[in-house]
Amino acid sequence: MFRSLLLSLTCSSISFAGTLEQTGNLLLAAQTLATPGYEWSIDDVPGLKEYGESQLCNALTVLGLKAAIDKERPDGSGYDSFPSGHTSIAFANATHAAVRYGWNRYTVTSFLIATGVGYTRVASERHDETDVVAGALIGASSAYLFTTHHRTKALSFRYIPHGAILSFRHEF
C-alpha cells in the first residue's frame, strides 16, 4: 500500500517537460536502432558503412559547433544549445533511410519521429526553434552527403496459365 502511494506521488510529481523529453529520447533510441538494424537484417554492408560515415560527420559537425558557439539553453542548464544533437541524429537517420531505400511507410514514419524529437526538444525547453532547425539541416545534409541509393537486383519466376514468366530487374 505504502509503495503504491509513494509510486503514485512520485509519478505525479514528474514534470510534463521531463516526460516529454523522455518520450523524445525513447523515440530517438528506437529510430536509431531500427535504421542500422534493418540494414543488418538484409545484409546491406555498404549501407551500414554509409550510415556510420554520415553519423560520424553529423556528430563531428554538431560537437564542433556546440564547442564554438556558447549558446545558453532555454532552461539555463548549460551553454551547449546550438545546434540540437538529438534532432540532428533523428534527421540523419530519416534522411539516410529515405535516400538509401526510397520513400515508403518506414521512411515517412522516420521523418515523423524526427519531427517529434525536434518538437520534444523545444517543448521541454532544452532548445529553441533555431537550434532544432539547424540540427535537422545538419543531420539531413550529413546523411545526404554519404548515402547512395540501394540498388537491387531481382530475378523472379512466375507461373501463368499455359506458361511461365522469367524476369530480371536491375536498378541503375
Protein Blocks (a to p, Z undefined) as FASTA:
>chain_A
ZZmmmmmmmmmmpcfklmmmmmmmmmmmmmmmmmmmmmmmnopaklmmmmmmmmmmmmmm
mmmmmmmmccddfklpaccfbccfklmmmmmmmmmmmmmnopafklmmmmmmmmmmmmmm
mmnopacfklmmmmmmmmmmmmmmmpccdddddddddddehiacddddddZZ
